[in-house]
């Protein structure tokens, strides 16, 4: 064969290599030459050139694949070098493994020594809730075989493979996910297996040796990330211990001087009529820390009750709690922040400060009771709308340090239990009113006795919600009267001086929430209409069904409308099929991968927790309301 023939035979294949053509395209020059009936020498030259070009193409593809794998491993090693968040590094490892191996699902399981089993730590591509929540006994499933032998194992067809122990729990999870071919490699720390990294497909597949080695490399990096995170945690703990010890040594030398100083300061405060916060500020300066007076609902319950019972300070984490009480009434607590090693003498100092605080509070009770009556009269006028002059209402509120233009919440509070004796019942209600009035005075709000219970009007901060306020109020009042108190809250209301009728409407809504809590057996708790989910639509003044649907699945509906997709229909079928992707694909007559892709999109739109029990229930209710509210098609 002449040199010109060889060069002319190579030319079309060089062009195919240059443009990255598929392997099938390399047959065309040979077939064309045979169809034209050219000389056999020309056809043979083309055939040899084809085989040579295919080998070059295979080599180039292999190099590109190895470059991509090395790049991913380098990026993962870089993530590990700057480790800040272990979960983020493990997620990156699982995502990159899935991308390079081209599998449907990758996931990583870790051993739990405390519980003696294995649990899913990270999943990528998984859409079945049962699969994501699997906990496996040691030695069970393909992962158990990998852990026992500390070697990679692969199965082309999971359900037909008898080399490992099948269990009903594992098989049900794998079946829900629709997995068929699974590869597992061990995560090793020294000679110990701490977990398994998996790659899996929803169809039969043979994993090549290079792919098994690549997944093993990712598993080694994952094990290194876990080991590094453990070492960092141990180092931080050791440093914290050294800092605490050094703190105790520095403080010890000034203990006696601080005790003498605080005695003088507290005596001066009592003589000149100081307040609660003056006491806290004085003790803060003497102890060299931050001392705060907090209400009973804001202090840790166990520590507060223990301090109240024995009259001494109680440690809670790095804080110290001293109950401020008088007789059976609990006012709150003095809390010293961030002093885990408080000296016994300083503990006694904090106890004395709490006693002085209770005396100051008792001394102000007489004046406070008169103010409470005035506050109750103003709230009665707002509830009954007797006085509609906004300027007069504002003036009365300002004298009580209340701002009626700010956002407020109306709270209906009632004792959960009914006393058998009428006198005991009346006494319990008086104690509830007294505790509510005290709370209203400290919060610049209003309180009044009404309908056998107490109604409060409390301001709402930007960082708070009606639910939080209701629950704190229920806890605070319950501790104050030593009985369970149920509290229902309204939605926030504003500009009450100009709209006094809004207070009465909000009280009605709070009363409905209170009744709902008691009917649901949640006596002693606090809640607002929004806490009842769909039931909250019935408790609120206006039943905002479209708003509920939009808040719950609005993003999915909007996505379908923009893209012409069927995410809402897929969600309906998924819940109807018991959250099984395998059964869902049969109901929709699509491939299981299509179901998985749609559910992945749903997760990105609604958030990772969309399959939690509470979210799933509200999503199913919203789907049903969406169907009912959709126009009928003829």
Secondary structure, DSSP 8 states (H G I E B T S, - for coil): --HHHHHHHHHHHHHHHHHT--GGGGGHHHHHHHHHT--HHHHHHHHHHHHHHHHHHHHHHHHHHHHHHHHHHHHHHHHHHT-S-HHHHHHHHHHHHHHHHT-SEEEEEEEETTTTEEEEEEEES---HHHHT-EEETT-HHHHHHHHHTS-EEESSGGG--SS---HHHHHHHHHHT--EEEEEEEEETTEEEEEEEEEESS-----HHHHHHHHHHHHHHHHHHHHHHHHHHHHHHHHHHHHHHHHHHHHTTHHHHHHHHHHHHHHHHHTT--HHHHHHHHHHHHTSEEEEEEGGGS-HHHHHHHHHHSS-EEETTEEEEEEEETTEEEEEEEEES-TT--HHHHHHHHHHHHHHHHHHHHTHHHHHHHHHHHHHHHHHHHHT----HHHHHHHHHHTT--TTS-EEEEEEEESS--SSHHHHHHHHHHHHHHHHHHHHHTT-EEEEETTEEEEEEE--TT--HHHHHHHHHHHHHHHHTS-EEEEE---B--TTT-THHHHHHHHHHHHHHHHHHHTT-TT-EEEGGGGTHHHHHHSSS--HHHHHHHHHHHHHHHHHHH---HHHHHHHHHHTTT-HHHHHHHHTS-HHHHHHHHHHHHHHH-TTTTSHHHHHHHHHHHHHHHHHS----
